[in-house]
Amino acid sequence: MSIIQSSDPARSVRTLLAAVTAGVMALVWSGAATAQNAYITNQGDGTVSVINTATNTVTAIVTVGSNPYGVAVSPNGTRAYVANYSSNTVSVIDTATNTVIANVPVGNVPYGVAVSPDGTRVYVVNSNSNSVSVINTATNTVVGPAIAVGSTPTGVAVTPDGARAYVANTSSNTVSVINTATNTVIANVTVGSSPYGVAVSPDGTRAYVANQNSNSVSVINTATNTVVGSAIAVGSAPVGVAVTPDGTRAYTANLASNTVSVINTATNTVIANVTVGNNPFGVAVSPDGARAYVANLSSNTVSVINTATNTVVGSAIAVGSGPAAFGQFIRPAAAAPVPVPVPTLSEWAMILFGLGLAGGAAVLVQRRRQFG
């Protein structure tokens, strides 16, 4: 056991007290848990089903606008943003109460939506306006003019550093790259036929684009904004795409083959095709990477895939009508209050020993000041 030494005894005492305090706080918070919810947009009935991913049960149903497709949860889990296709609005859900706190007017036929890593901006793809609206999350208002992109944009994803937004333009067969500092398009990357969904790897080096009519996934090098290698053949009509938190796997929801293709991102090859419900549309991976959640548009269900075995676990979760859940619909929610664990006898002994040392040192310092 090392001894804290210093020419300033009082400083030594403060250092020791800080160390003891840190130890106590570590014990107090060691049992804390983070709740996770999945927000599933049901485009058929204008609602969002909230799934508790610990129990895989629906815990709330939130009424939003008409035909909600796109959805994204803020990085801190406090807000869910829902693009209402037929209302031309984005509904803002307070995830603590699961109530709508704002409806933000955007462009014509909003579809995909993504939140910046710092949570300050929301990027909304307007399919019929061929544009992207930017929402300031502090005021829930659109800032600046809409950004012109390609034809019939659908999916959008933001890089981990927040510097770029990638927009899939279905009718242009391109991906527009937006510089988020200037809100201007700096590149248009040609990909496969009818690009739909897009996801960026956790390290920000790759963007994965689901090409609906090519039955493939294109991989973009984000440093050069060029496609690398050949397109990866997946199932029929891939729509949604998601990357695992460790970046080793990409999951595509194949609308017409009722499967999810699993891509090994190191080799860019498909290593599994998982059968799910009818017309899988949106897909997202849990923050711990253990589960992939898939919205089955025509089954009115959500399938849960064990990513270690790439098999469906349990029964499909019944949700609303026509679940789309297009986007990053799952993020860690705010930490729920949990009981504070009681320290064991040995832990109490360590705490009391540390406090005793600190108290003894304080007495010595006081005596030196009195008699020194």
C-alpha positions in Angstrom: 0.0 0.0 0.0 1.5 3.3 -1.1 1.5 6.3 1.2 0.5 9.8 0.0 3.5 12.1 0.6 3.6 15.9 0.2 5.4 18.8 1.7 2.0 20.3 2.4 0.2 18.0 5.0 -3.1 19.7 4.5 -2.9 18.9 0.8 -2.2 15.3 1.6 -5.3 15.2 3.7 -7.4 16.7 0.9 -6.0 14.2 -1.6 -6.8 11.3 0.7 -10.3 12.5 1.4 -10.9 12.9 -2.3 -9.8 9.3 -2.9 -12.0 8.0 -0.2 -15.0 10.0 -1.5 -14.4 8.6 -5.0 -14.4 5.1 -3.6 -17.6 5.6 -1.8 -19.3 7.2 -4.9 -18.1 4.2 -7.0 -19.8 1.9 -4.6 -23.0 3.9 -4.5 -23.3 4.1 -8.3 -22.0 0.6 -9.2 -25.6 -0.7 -9.2 -27.0 2.0 -11.5 -28.7 0.8 -14.6 -29.7 2.5 -17.9 -33.1 2.0 -19.3 -33.6 1.5 -23.0 -36.7 2.1 -25.1 -37.4 1.5 -28.8 -39.7 4.0 -30.5 -41.7 2.4 -33.3 -43.5 4.6 -35.7 -46.8 3.1 -36.9 -47.6 4.8 -40.2 -51.0 3.1 -40.5 -52.5 4.7 -37.4 -50.4 7.8 -36.6 -48.9 6.5 -33.4 -45.6 5.5 -31.9 -45.3 2.3 -29.8 -42.8 2.5 -27.0 -41.0 -0.8 -26.3 -39.1 -1.5 -23.1 -36.2 -3.5 -24.5 -35.5 -5.1 -21.1 -38.9 -6.8 -21.2 -39.7 -6.5 -24.9 -43.2 -5.2 -24.0 -45.0 -2.1 -25.2 -45.3 0.3 -22.3 -46.9 3.3 -24.0 -48.6 4.4 -27.2 -48.0 8.0 -28.3 -50.3 9.8 -30.9 -48.3 11.8 -33.4 -49.0 13.2 -36.9 -50.3 11.4 -40.0 -48.3 8.6 -41.5 -45.2 8.7 -39.4 -42.3 6.9 -41.0 -38.9 8.3 -39.9 -37.8 8.4 -36.3 -34.7 9.2 -34.4 -33.9 9.3 -30.6 -31.6 11.9 -29.2 -28.2 10.7 -28.0 -29.1 11.4 -24.4 -32.4 9.6 -24.8 -34.6 12.5 -23.7 -36.3 13.2 -27.0 -37.7 11.2 -29.9 -38.2 13.0 -33.2 -40.9 11.6 -35.6 -41.3 12.6 -39.2 -45.0 12.7 -40.2 -45.2 11.9 -43.9 -48.6 13.3 -44.5 -48.6 16.1 -42.0 -45.4 17.8 -43.1 -44.3 18.1 -39.5 -41.9 16.5 -37.0 -43.4 15.5 -33.7 -41.1 15.9 -30.7 -41.7 13.4 -27.9 -40.5 13.9 -24.4 -39.4 10.4 -23.5 -39.7 10.9 -19.8 -43.5 11.4 -20.1 -44.0 9.9 -23.6 -46.0 13.0 -24.7 -45.7 15.2 -27.7 -44.3 18.6 -26.7 -44.0 20.2 -30.1 -44.9 19.7 -33.8 -42.4 21.4 -36.0 -43.5 22.3 -39.6 -40.9 21.3 -42.2 -40.9 20.6 -45.9 -43.2 18.5 -48.1 -43.4 14.8 -47.2 -40.8 14.5 -44.4 -39.4 11.0 -44.3 -36.0 10.2 -42.8 -34.7 12.0 -39.7 -31.4 12.0 -37.8 -30.1 13.8 -34.7 -26.6 15.3 -34.4 -24.3 13.6 -31.9 -24.4 16.7 -29.6 -28.2 16.7 -29.8 -28.5 20.3 -30.9 -29.7 19.7 -34.5 -32.2 17.4 -36.2 -31.9 16.8 -39.9 -35.2 16.0 -41.7 -35.4 14.7 -45.2 -38.3 16.2 -47.3 -39.0 13.7 -50.0 -41.2 15.8 -52.2 -39.3 19.0 -51.6 -35.9 17.4 -52.5 -34.5 19.1 -49.5 -33.3 18.7 -45.9 -34.7 20.9 -43.1 -32.6 21.6 -40.0 -34.2 21.9 -36.6 -32.7 23.7 -33.6 -33.6 21.4 -30.7 -33.4 24.1 -28.1 -36.2 26.0 -29.7 -37.8 23.3 -31.9 -37.8 25.6 -34.9 -36.3 25.3 -38.3 -33.1 27.2 -38.8 -32.1 28.7 -42.1 -33.3 27.7 -45.6 -33.8 24.1 -46.5 -30.8 22.4 -48.0 -31.3 21.3 -51.6 -30.2 17.7 -52.2 -31.0 15.0 -54.8 -34.3 13.8 -56.1 -36.7 12.0 -53.7 -34.5 11.9 -50.6 -35.4 9.3 -48.0 -32.8 8.2 -45.5 -30.3 10.4 -43.6 -27.4 9.7 -41.1 -25.0 12.0 -39.4 -21.3 11.2 -38.8 -20.1 10.6 -35.2 -18.2 13.9 -35.2 -21.3 15.7 -36.5 -19.4 17.2 -39.4 -21.3 15.5 -42.2 -24.8 14.3 -43.0 -25.4 11.7 -45.6 -28.7 11.7 -47.5 -29.9 8.9 -49.8 -31.7 10.2 -52.9 -33.9 7.4 -54.1 -34.7 8.9 -57.6 -31.2 10.2 -58.3 -29.3 7.0 -57.3 -27.0 9.2 -55.3 -26.0 10.1 -51.8 -25.7 13.8 -51.0 -23.0 14.8 -48.5 -23.8 17.8 -46.4 -21.2 19.9 -44.6 -23.1 20.6 -41.4 -21.0 23.7 -40.5 -22.2 25.5 -43.6 -25.3 23.4 -44.4 -24.2 23.0 -48.0 -23.8 19.9 -50.2 -20.1 19.2 -50.8 -20.5 16.0 -52.8 -22.9 13.7 -54.6 -21.9 10.1 -54.6 -23.3 7.7 -57.2 -24.5 4.4 -55.6 -26.9 1.7 -56.6 -30.5 1.9 -57.9 -33.0 3.6 -55.5 -30.8 4.2 -52.5 -33.1 4.2 -49.4 -31.6 3.9 -46.0 -28.1 5.0 -44.9 -26.1 4.4 -41.7 -22.6 5.5 -40.7 -20.1 3.3 -38.9 -19.3 4.2 -35.3 -15.8 5.3 -36.3 -17.2 7.5 -39.0 -15.1 6.0 -41.8 -17.8 4.3 -43.8 -21.4 5.0 -44.8 -23.6 2.0 -45.7 -26.4 2.6 -48.2 -29.2 0.2 -48.9 -30.1 0.2 -52.6 -33.7 -0.9 -52.8 -33.9 -1.8 -56.5 -30.4 -3.2 -56.8 -30.8 -5.6 -53.8 -27.5 -4.4 -52.6 -25.5 -2.2 -50.1 -23.0 0.3 -51.3 -20.1 1.3 -49.0 -18.8 4.8 -49.1 -15.4 5.9 -47.8 -16.3 9.1 -45.9 -12.8 10.5 -46.2 -12.9 10.5 -50.0 -16.7 10.3 -50.5 -16.2 7.5 -53.0 -17.7 4.0 -53.2 -15.2 1.3 -52.1 -15.3 -2.1 -53.7 -18.3 -3.8 -55.3 -21.8 -3.5 -53.9 -22.8 -6.2 -51.4 -25.6 -8.4 -52.6 -28.3 -8.7 -49.9 -32.0 -9.7 -49.8 -34.7 -8.3 -52.0 -35.6 -4.6 -51.7 -33.4 -3.6 -48.7 -34.8 -0.5 -47.0 -33.4 0.1 -43.5 -29.8 -0.4 -42.5 -28.0 -0.2 -39.1 -24.5 -0.8 -37.9 -23.6 -2.4 -34.6 -21.9 -0.3 -31.9 -18.6 -2.1 -32.5 -18.8 -1.6 -36.2 -18.3 -5.2 -37.1 -21.7 -5.9 -38.5 -24.3 -4.2 -40.6 -28.0 -5.3 -40.7 -30.3 -4.6 -43.6 -34.1 -5.0 -43.6 -35.1 -6.6 -46.8 -38.7 -5.5 -47.6 -39.5 -8.0 -50.3 -37.8 -11.2 -49.0 -38.9 -11.0 -45.3 -35.4 -11.3 -44.1 -32.6 -9.3 -42.5 -29.1 -9.7 -44.1 -26.1 -9.6 -41.7 -22.9 -8.1 -43.2 -19.4 -8.7 -41.9 -18.0 -5.2 -42.3 -14.4 -6.5 -42.3 -15.0 -8.5 -45.5 -18.1 -6.8 -46.8 -19.8 -10.2 -47.2 -23.2 -11.5 -46.0 -22.7 -14.1 -43.2 -26.4 -14.7 -42.4 -30.0 -14.1 -43.6 -32.5 -14.0 -40.8 -36.1 -14.7 -41.5 -38.4 -12.2 -39.7 -41.9 -10.9 -40.2 -43.7 -9.7 -43.4 -42.1 -6.7 -45.1 -39.4 -5.7 -42.7 -38.8 -2.0 -43.0 -36.8 -0.4 -40.2 -33.9 -1.9 -38.2 -31.9 -0.6 -35.2 -29.3 -2.2 -32.9 -29.4 -1.9 -29.1 -26.6 0.3 -27.6 -24.9 -2.8 -26.1 -25.0 -4.5 -29.5 -26.7 -7.6 -28.2 -30.0 -7.2 -30.1 -31.3 -6.0 -33.4 -34.9 -4.8 -33.5 -36.8 -5.1 -36.8 -40.2 -3.4 -37.7 -42.3 -5.7 -39.8 -44.5 -3.3 -41.8 -47.2 -5.9 -42.9 -47.2 -8.0 -39.7 -47.7 -5.2 -37.3 -44.9 -6.6 -35.2 -41.3 -6.1 -34.2 -38.9 -9.0 -34.3 -35.9 -9.2 -32.0 -32.6 -10.8 -33.3 -29.9 -12.1 -31.0 -26.8 -10.7 -32.7 -24.5 -13.3 -31.2 -26.4 -16.1 -32.9 -28.3 -14.2 -35.6 -31.5 -15.9 -34.7 -34.9 -14.4 -33.7 -35.5 -14.6 -29.9 -38.9 -14.9 -28.4 -42.2 -14.0 -30.0 -42.6 -11.0 -32.2 -43.8 -7.9 -30.3 -47.3 -6.7 -31.4 -47.3 -2.9 -32.1 -49.5 -0.6 -34.1 -50.6 -0.6 -37.7 -47.9 -0.6 -40.4 -44.8 -0.2 -38.3 -42.0 1.5 -40.3 -39.5 2.7 -37.7 -37.3 4.1 -40.4 -34.2 5.4 -38.6 -32.3 5.1 -35.4 -35.3 4.3 -33.2 -33.5 3.1 -30.1 -31.1 4.9 -27.8 -30.4 4.7 -24.0 -33.0 6.5 -22.1 -32.3 8.7 -19.0 -31.0 6.5 -16.2 -33.9 5.3 -14.0 -33.7 5.7 -10.2 -32.5 2.4 -8.8 -32.0 1.2 -5.2 -28.5 2.0 -3.8 -26.7 -1.2 -3.1 -25.7 -1.8 0.5 -21.9 -2.2 0.8 -20.6 -5.5 2.1 -18.8 -5.8 5.5 -15.4 -5.8 3.7 -16.4 -2.7 1.7 -17.5 -1.0 4.9 -14.2 -1.9 6.5 -12.3 -0.3 3.7 -14.4 2.9 3.9 -14.0 3.2 7.7 -10.3 2.5 7.4 -9.9 5.3 4.9 -12.0 7.7 6.9 -9.9 6.8 10.0 -6.7 7.5 8.1 -8.1 10.8 6.9 -9.3 11.8 10.4 -5.9 10.9 12.0 -4.1 12.9 9.4 -6.3 15.9 10.0 -5.5 15.7 13.8 -1.8 15.6 13.1 -2.0 18.7 10.8 -4.0 20.5 13.4 -1.4 19.7 16.1 1.5 20.8 13.9 -0.3 24.1 13.4 -0.8 24.6 17.1 2.7 23.5 18.4 4.9 23.9 15.3 
